[in-house]
Amino acid sequence: MCSRARTGPLWSLCAWVLLSAPALGADIVVIVHPQAPAVTRELLADIYLGRSQLLTPIDLPDTSATYAEFYRRATGRDVAQVKSTWSRIIFSGKGLAPRQMGDASAVKRAVASDTKAVGYIERTALDASVKAVLTLE
């Protein structure tokens, strides 16, 4: 059914399901520079919600299904809640939202080149350029 309908709401729904399916069941790994220390789940949530500046958070695009799933698993918040949190932080001048990269490869490059960066990718994209310190199942 998805292959025949190319326009309208049905196509949009089919596309969303196909694009979201891998991220919803996939393990998401938190990555750091190979020489960086481990990150706890609590510290990770604090970093990605602007409560800690210990590490620099790197995001996938907010249109990515992995982005939404990461925030749900890591912080217990949905995308709207996360965006609201960052809007308040930015408006008050207390911080900047995580820098968004185009894809997992870009996240890995950013993290591999900065000992103070932390990011997340699907386990299937993991390689030796970065170190996985936490798995969000």
N, C-alpha and C positions, 0 to 999 in steps of 0.2 A: 504494500500500500504506500509506503514512504517513497518508493522510487518513481511512482506515477505522478503524484501531486507535487508540482514544483513551485506553486505559488499559494499564497493564502495562509490561514492559520494552521491548517493541517501540516503543511511543509515545515512551518516554523516549529511546530511541536515535534515532528519527526527529527528535524535537525538538532533540536535541543536534547532529545533523548539520546541520539547517537553520539553527540559530543560530550554529554554529561556521564554517560554510562561508565567509561573507563575510570574516571576520577572518583565516582561514588564508591566503587569497590576496591580501589587501589590503595596500597599503603603510601602514605606521604612521609618522606623523610626530611628531617631538618638537617641542613648542611652548614658547615663552617669551613674556614680555611684549615688545611691539614695540620697546622701547628696550633690551632686554637683549642681552648679547653671545652669540655662538654657543657651543655646547656640543659637546665632542668625544665620541666614542663611549666612550672610557675614563673620562672624567669622568662621563658619564651612568651607567655601570655603578657607579661609586663612590658616586654620590648615591643611587641606588636600592637599593644594598646596605648603606647606612649607613656607608660609609667616608669620606664627605665631606659637610660641612654647608654647602658653598658656595651651594647653592640648595635650596629647599624642594620636595621631590617631591610631586606630586599623582597619585593613582592613579585608575583606573577601578575599578568593583567587582570583587572577586576572583572573582565568579561569571561575569564577562564573558570570552568567548573572546579578546577583544583583550588583556585583562590577561595571560593565560597566554602568548599569542603575543609580546607586548611583552617580557616577562621572558626568554623563550627567545631572542629575537633580540638584546636589549640586553645581557643578562648571561650567556647560555648556561646558565641554570638553569631548572628547572621550578618549578611553583608550590609543591610540597612543600619544595624546597630553599630557596626564597625565604622561605616562612613560618618555616622552621627558623632561618634567618639572623636574621630580625627578632625571633623569640622570644628568641634569645640576647641580642641587643642590648637589647631592652626589659627582660629579666630582670636584666641587669647594670647597668641604669640609664644606659646610654650613649647612649640615643636613643629616638625615637618612630618608629613605622612611618609610611609615607606616608599622608596623609589620603586616604580614598577618597571619590570623588564619585559621584553616581548615574548620570551619563551623560556623553557627550562635550560637551554644551552646558554642563554644570556645570563640567567640567574647563576649558573655554575661559574661562568667566567667572572662575574662580579664578585662572587664569594671567594673564588680561588685567588683573586688578585688583592684581597683586602683582609688582613687578619682580624679586623673588627666587624666584619660583615656576617650576617646570618641570613639564610634563605631556606626555601623549601621547594621540593620537586617530587614527582612521583618516583617511587623506588626504581622503576624500569629505566629511568634516565640517569641513575647514579653511576659515576665512574670514579677513577682514582684521583681526579683533579681536586676533589673536595672530600671532606670527612663527614659521614653521617653520624649524628650524635643523639638522635631521638627519632623514633618511629611513631607516627600517629596513625593508629589503626581504626 
